[in-house]
Amino acid sequence: MLITLSVAGFDEGERLEAADDPEQHYCKVILPEKVAQQLASVRSVTFASDIRIIARTLFRILKR
């Protein structure tokens, strides 16, 4: 669950820098996305989904 949010949040800083009002953008856009992702993760946790999360995390790290 936390890993999913970490992968999705890799570009959070860039998104906030690009926003006219970073605090409002975080509260209105990014935070609701994080909550939705966390709820979806809790509802569908399986061993296979954990492996996908690990693979996505490694891909994002190596992509940089």
JOPE-V805083 format. One record per backbone hydrogen bond with DSSP energy under -1.0 kcal/mol. CO is the residue of the C=O (numbers start at 1). NH is the residue of the N-H. If there is no record, write none. Layout:
# JOPE-V805083
CO;NH, CO;NH
This chain:
# JOPE-V805083
1;5, 2;6, 3;7, 4;8, 5;9, 7;10, 9;12, 11;15, 12;16, 13;17, 14;18, 21;25, 22;26, 23;27, 24;28, 25;29, 25;30, 26;31, 29;33, 30;34, 31;35, 32;36, 33;37, 34;38, 35;39, 36;40, 37;41, 38;42, 39;43, 40;44, 46;50, 47;51, 48;52, 49;53, 50;54, 51;55, 52;56, 53;57, 54;58, 55;59, 56;60, 57;61, 58;62, 59;63
